[in-house]
């Protein structure tokens, strides 16, 4: 399938398919108490694996596997005939108006926009609040809890989160968009810096972030923290998948990896170039001190849980080959 710009009807088809998964019974509730829907299976998978799949060498292939599994569920279980969309944020970050007017945030054909602004967030429990200060935040909520105010997912409860637990904690999906952060981290200059990496090791480092904290936020954190802000689900490392905008943002990240792989004459090298630590917070992500680690290889087995089983990195290096079989426009 080809992941490309969608017509309005195709966007509605995608949203309908996501809501279809949200209405079907989950398959992993025996393992995760918070799982109610088929959509929740993917949420619980990401929550349970989050400490093993970020700030590691297999960050990109693990999430590529997740996207493919999600697309397969949409197609096989919800009669979706399209493919998983990927957003090109560079088209939307010229200024604040173009960002907030992005088709991604459209209330009818997109994912809806922000929550109403909550200035004083001191009353929120710690696990609801992002642990670094995000400048320029503009939303956060509606009424007491903080909910989407428009779009197809307003009024739909997430079953789990925020945080690393998988208990049943129903809450509305929240966004607290920081246009300031999105404009500085998702623009053409940042994307070009990422794509100019000379190896997968360097590419992953530039996508995930060369340091912790707001000044170093790159394209991955820019979507998560820029949409999530201080109170939004997207800013949560573990449970960001409860916001369906997660999928098109990670489509954007996967698309960058594919562009980098096929860049110039380097495909033969880059289709098998993988590197980085097998352990979270090990070099070059040793922001909390050094940890023992091994470099990942093509044979490294990634854990996709009850949803996808064990997947070797080499199986997902080429999106145009089996089993993935898709392209980006």
C-alpha positions as semicolon CSV with decimal commas, in nm:
position;residue;x (nm);y (nm);z (nm)
1;X;0,000;0,000;0,000
2;X;0,111;0,358;-0,051
3;X;0,108;0,602;0,238
4;X;0,034;0,937;0,077
5;X;-0,181;1,248;0,096
6;X;-0,536;1,140;0,168
7;X;-0,858;1,280;0,022
8;X;-1,121;1,395;0,270
9;X;-1,315;1,071;0,221
10;X;-1,000;0,868;0,283
11;X;-0,934;1,063;0,602
12;X;-1,285;0,986;0,723
13;X;-1,230;0,618;0,637
14;X;-0,916;0,612;0,850
15;X;-1,089;0,779;1,146
16;X;-1,381;0,535;1,115
17;X;-1,143;0,239;1,115
18;X;-0,967;0,365;1,429
19;X;-1,304;0,410;1,601
20;X;-1,396;0,059;1,485
21;X;-1,091;-0,081;1,669
22;X;-1,194;0,124;1,972
23;X;-1,534;-0,047;1,965
24;X;-1,413;-0,407;1,926
25;X;-1,325;-0,625;2,225
26;X;-0,963;-0,641;2,328
27;X;-0,760;-0,962;2,314
28;X;-0,503;-0,900;2,588
29;X;-0,725;-0,814;2,886
30;X;-0,607;-1,133;3,057
31;X;-0,259;-0,979;3,071
32;X;-0,350;-0,612;3,109
33;X;-0,644;-0,518;3,332
34;X;-0,694;-0,186;3,154
35;X;-0,756;-0,338;2,812
36;X;-1,120;-0,305;2,707
37;X;-1,099;-0,259;2,329
38;X;-0,892;-0,391;2,042
39;X;-0,735;-0,045;2,023
40;X;-0,631;-0,088;2,386
41;X;-0,425;-0,394;2,291
42;X;-0,189;-0,157;2,109
43;X;-0,194;0,095;2,393
44;X;-0,103;-0,171;2,650
45;X;0,170;-0,309;2,424
46;X;0,334;0,033;2,400
47;X;0,297;0,102;2,773
48;X;0,447;-0,234;2,869
49;X;0,740;-0,205;2,628
50;X;0,809;0,169;2,660
51;X;1,106;0,129;2,895
52;X;1,276;-0,100;2,642
53;X;1,203;0,074;2,308
54;X;1,299;0,440;2,358
55;X;1,655;0,573;2,377
56;X;1,776;0,245;2,222
57;X;1,912;0,131;1,885
58;X;1,589;-0,048;1,792
59;X;1,363;0,254;1,854
60;X;1,291;0,298;1,482
61;X;1,240;-0,069;1,382
62;X;1,025;-0,142;1,689
63;X;0,790;0,144;1,609
64;X;0,788;0,051;1,239
65;X;0,670;-0,295;1,347
66;X;0,401;-0,140;1,568
67;X;0,271;0,077;1,282
68;X;0,251;-0,223;1,052
69;X;0,065;-0,434;1,310
70;X;-0,180;-0,149;1,369
71;X;-0,238;-0,106;0,995
72;X;-0,298;-0,481;0,959
73;X;-0,560;-0,469;1,235
74;X;-0,736;-0,175;1,067
75;X;-0,741;-0,358;0,735
76;X;-0,817;-0,713;0,850
77;X;-1,056;-0,640;1,135
78;X;-1,220;-0,311;1,035
79;X;-1,238;-0,340;0,655
80;X;-1,007;-0,043;0,610
81;X;-0,888;-0,029;0,250
82;X;-0,642;0,256;0,285
83;X;-0,301;0,267;0,446
84;X;-0,171;0,430;0,760
85;X;-0,127;0,805;0,700
86;X;0,194;0,985;0,786
87;X;0,197;1,358;0,853
88;X;0,466;1,581;0,700
89;X;0,493;1,839;0,976
90;X;0,724;2,060;0,768
91;X;0,417;2,162;0,564
92;X;0,246;2,299;0,876
93;X;0,508;2,486;1,079
94;X;0,555;2,812;0,887
95;X;0,378;2,995;1,169
96;X;0,129;2,938;1,450
97;X;-0,176;2,992;1,229
98;X;-0,067;2,738;0,968
99;X;0,012;2,487;1,243
100;X;-0,320;2,519;1,423
101;X;-0,494;2,524;1,084
102;X;-0,323;2,201;0,979
103;X;-0,545;1,930;0,828
104;X;-0,416;1,706;1,109
105;X;-0,602;1,917;1,366
106;X;-0,917;1,960;1,156
107;X;-1,231;1,896;1,361
108;X;-1,410;1,706;1,084
109;X;-1,146;1,539;0,866
110;X;-0,858;1,530;1,115
111;X;-0,798;1,447;1,480
112;X;-0,951;1,758;1,633
113;X;-0,751;2,033;1,797
114;X;-0,654;2,146;2,143
115;X;-0,809;2,124;2,484
116;X;-0,925;2,449;2,645
117;X;-0,639;2,633;2,813
118;X;-0,578;2,564;3,182
119;X;-0,334;2,821;3,321
120;X;-0,285;2,685;3,673
121;X;-0,195;2,318;3,657
122;X;-0,081;2,287;4,018
123;X;-0,387;2,085;4,118
124;X;-0,312;1,803;3,875
125;X;-0,149;1,489;4,020
126;X;0,218;1,444;3,929
127;X;0,158;1,148;3,698
128;X;-0,065;1,368;3,481
129;X;0,197;1,638;3,430
130;X;0,495;1,624;3,194
131;X;0,818;1,616;3,394
132;X;0,992;1,893;3,200
133;X;0,850;2,244;3,161
134;X;0,711;2,294;2,810
135;X;0,708;2,661;2,705
136;X;0,425;2,800;2,496
137;X;0,156;2,555;2,604
138;X;-0,195;2,657;2,507
139;X;-0,445;2,390;2,609
140;X;-0,467;2,113;2,862
141;X;-0,826;2,065;2,916
142;X;-1,191;2,119;2,940
143;X;-1,371;2,151;3,275
144;X;-1,182;1,974;3,552
145;X;-1,016;1,688;3,370
146;X;-0,888;1,840;3,050
147;X;-1,040;1,699;2,731
148;X;-1,045;1,744;2,359
149;X;-1,315;1,994;2,273
150;X;-1,372;1,903;1,909
151;X;-1,308;1,637;1,650
152;X;-1,390;1,267;1,620
153;X;-1,217;1,164;1,944
154;X;-1,369;1,427;2,175
155;X;-1,574;1,248;2,440
156;X;-1,398;0,915;2,387
157;X;-1,230;0,779;2,698
158;X;-0,880;0,638;2,701
159;X;-0,873;0,318;2,908
160;X;-0,521;0,343;3,048
161;X;-0,265;0,602;3,151
162;X;-0,121;0,840;3,211
163;X;0,200;0,660;3,297
164;X;0,353;0,315;3,296
165;X;0,068;0,120;3,460
166;X;-0,188;-0,084;3,264
167;X;-0,473;-0,065;3,515
168;X;-0,815;0,057;3,400
169;X;-0,809;0,434;3,451
170;X;-1,064;0,582;3,209
171;X;-1,004;0,946;3,123
172;X;-1,068;1,180;2,834
173;X;-0,792;1,234;2,580
174;X;-0,610;1,561;2,651
175;X;-0,395;1,788;2,435
176;X;-0,199;2,092;2,548
177;X;-0,039;2,207;2,224
178;X;0,280;2,416;2,232
179;X;0,307;2,580;1,889
180;X;0,640;2,727;2,002
181;X;0,793;2,382;2,049
182;X;0,642;2,235;1,733
183;X;0,761;2,525;1,518
184;X;1,120;2,494;1,638
185;X;1,147;2,112;1,638
186;X;0,949;2,000;1,331
187;X;1,077;2,243;1,068
188;X;1,283;2,179;0,755
189;X;1,612;2,268;0,928
190;X;1,558;2,005;1,198
191;X;1,452;1,746;0,941
192;X;1,759;1,819;0,728
193;X;1,983;1,787;1,033
194;X;1,830;1,444;1,095
195;X;1,861;1,334;0,732
196;X;2,225;1,443;0,713
197;X;2,323;1,170;0,960
198;X;2,597;0,943;0,828
199;X;2,487;0,622;1,001
200;X;2,179;0,468;1,161
201;X;2,346;0,515;1,499
202;X;2,372;0,890;1,431
203;X;2,026;0,907;1,271
204;X;1,861;0,754;1,575
205;X;2,053;0,985;1,807
206;X;1,939;1,290;1,609
207;X;1,576;1,173;1,597
208;X;1,547;1,081;1,965
209;X;1,750;1,379;2,089
210;X;2,116;1,464;2,152
211;X;2,037;1,553;2,514
212;X;1,744;1,566;2,754
213;X;1,541;1,883;2,799
214;X;1,354;2,126;2,577
215;X;1,651;2,282;2,388
216;X;1,747;1,940;2,248
217;X;1,395;1,827;2,150
218;X;1,405;1,694;1,793
219;X;1,145;1,555;1,552
220;X;1,028;1,268;1,774
221;X;0,987;1,468;2,094
222;X;0,863;1,767;1,895
223;X;0,544;1,585;1,800
224;X;0,494;1,421;2,138
225;X;0,578;1,712;2,367
226;X;0,455;1,974;2,121
227;X;0,107;1,820;2,104
228;X;0,101;1,694;2,462
229;X;0,246;1,998;2,636
230;X;0,225;1,974;3,014
231;X;-0,110;1,792;3,046
232;X;-0,167;1,602;2,722
233;X;-0,149;1,228;2,669
234;X;0,090;1,256;2,373
235;X;0,359;1,388;2,607
236;X;0,353;1,069;2,814
237;X;0,636;0,830;2,726
238;X;0,429;0,523;2,806
239;X;0,065;0,593;2,725
240;X;0,094;0,839;2,433
241;X;-0,076;0,580;2,211
242;X;-0,414;0,662;2,369
243;X;-0,426;0,971;2,143
244;X;-0,484;0,846;1,787
245;X;-0,268;1,129;1,655
246;X;0,022;0,910;1,778
247;X;-0,006;0,696;1,465
248;X;0,036;0,973;1,208
249;X;0,321;1,129;1,408
250;X;0,506;0,798;1,419
251;X;0,428;0,758;1,051
252;X;0,620;1,084;1,005
253;X;0,917;0,947;1,200
254;X;0,917;0,618;1,009
255;X;0,896;0,808;0,680
256;X;1,211;1,002;0,774
257;X;1,395;0,675;0,839
258;X;1,283;0,544;0,499
259;X;1,389;0,866;0,322
260;X;1,728;0,845;0,494
261;X;1,770;0,478;0,399
262;X;1,700;0,550;0,030
263;X;1,892;0,876;0,018
264;X;2,123;0,911;-0,280
265;X;2,325;0,601;-0,365
266;X;2,345;0,463;-0,013
267;X;2,049;0,221;-0,018
268;X;2,264;-0,093;-0,043
269;X;2,449;0,012;0,272
270;X;2,165;0,171;0,461
271;X;1,909;-0,106;0,412
272;X;2,121;-0,313;0,652
273;X;2,265;-0,034;0,868
274;X;2,150;-0,064;1,229
275;X;2,321;0,041;1,550
276;X;2,275;0,169;1,901
277;X;2,238;0,018;2,247
278;X;2,007;-0,272;2,332
279;X;1,950;-0,115;2,676
280;X;1,770;0,210;2,759
281;X;1,988;0,500;2,879
282;X;2,314;0,339;2,763
283;X;2,562;0,518;2,533
284;X;2,494;0,748;2,347
285;X;2,185;0,802;2,564
286;X;2,388;0,775;2,886
287;X;2,230;1,090;3,026
288;X;2,216;0,936;3,375
289;X;2,562;0,777;3,376
290;X;2,712;0,480;3,198
291;X;2,530;0,145;3,176
292;X;2,641;-0,188;3,031
293;X;2,495;-0,259;2,688
294;X;2,540;-0,448;2,363
295;X;2,498;-0,294;2,019
296;X;2,187;-0,412;1,839
297;X;2,232;-0,608;1,517
298;X;1,995;-0,718;1,240
299;X;1,932;-1,039;1,435
300;X;1,822;-0,857;1,749
301;X;1,475;-0,983;1,850
302;X;1,225;-0,708;1,931
303;X;0,934;-0,782;2,163
304;X;0,594;-0,691;2,016
305;X;0,415;-0,873;2,296
306;X;0,091;-1,063;2,250
307;X;0,008;-0,844;1,951
308;X;0,305;-0,926;1,730
309;X;0,538;-1,169;1,904
310;X;0,915;-1,151;1,857
311;X;1,033;-0,972;1,543
312;X;1,393;-0,960;1,421
313;X;1,510;-0,616;1,314
314;X;1,610;-0,751;0,972
315;X;1,244;-0,831;0,897
316;X;1,147;-0,462;0,894
317;X;1,449;-0,293;0,738
318;X;1,286;-0,254;0,395
319;X;0,929;-0,124;0,390
320;X;0,886;-0,225;0,024
321;X;0,971;-0,590;0,085
322;X;0,764;-0,862;0,251
323;X;0,611;-0,864;0,507
324;X;0,567;-0,485;0,515
325;X;0,500;-0,404;0,147
326;X;0,425;-0,032;0,155
327;X;0,579;0,294;0,035
328;X;0,561;0,660;0,133
329;X;0,478;0,924;-0,125
